[in-house]
Amino acid sequence: MADVTNPRNSSNNGTATPATTGSVSAVAGNLLVVIIAVQGTNPTIATPTGGGTWTQIQKTQGASVSFAMYYQANGAGGATNPSSVLGGTVAGWIAEIFEFTATGSNCGLQGSNQGAQSTAQLPNIFAGQGAMNPELLFCYAVARLTATQTIQNSGLAPTNLGLVVGGSPPTWTTSQLPQAGVQGLSLDFFWGTNLAQNNGAYPIGQGLLSSGVASVQIAAWFNALLSNPAVGSPIGGNAGQFSPLFYQGMVGG
């Protein structure tokens, strides 16, 4: 099966509610991911509406920066422009939508994590996840206040996916639709897959800011193949199951 691709993205920004991502002409069956960053005083983010049902992955609502990630698996396709009602005192927002292919009707969220901080050094958002299933799509996003700050560590790009044996490990993409100092915010979104790789360690997502400002990191990982078994599900004829780093039990039958 073909590897995951990211054929269409859209970004929008403003100061008035609602926040909208801008429209993409999505293909039916693809995965859509939406991220919304807001800055102001106790800003809030509502689950998006429009273009189908959106499921929250993670959300942090802070005193000065709020950030949320949502997804829609196996979407109906067509023009899609979700919008989110914002609350609190909103001084600026950025909203983006990303479309991914080759995820199939069995695509689902396998896990996620988030972290909020006001330090310059951003910790590894994937730390402590243990052993990873094969055939996953990873997304990693960072929203932060900007003012006059500059981003270090090659634009906050994470290091290569630390995935095991056999060939070159996949790497994160460059930031998709990067935003620097827009509406008082900066925003980066990276993705990568370990399709056709073995089990192994989770990737690394971290970076360094020029100063300690309010920031939020969100990471998520999804099934990347129609046939990818969920953790603990039977495979073959009997109850084999994933037990890091191997599947154990009878297969076939």
Secondary structure, DSSP 4 states (H G I P E B T S, - for coil): -PPP----EEEEEESSSSEE---EEEPTT-EEEEEEEEEEEEEEEPPPBSSS--EEEEEEE-SSEEEEEEEESS---EEE--EE-EEEEEEEEEEEEEEE-S--TT--EEEEEEEEE-SSEEP-TTTT--EE-SSEEEEEEEEEE-TT--B-HHHHPPPPP---SSSPPP-PPPPSS-EEEETTEEEEEEEEE-TT--SEE-----EEBSS---EEEEEEEEE-STTPPPTT--BTTBB-EEETTEEES----
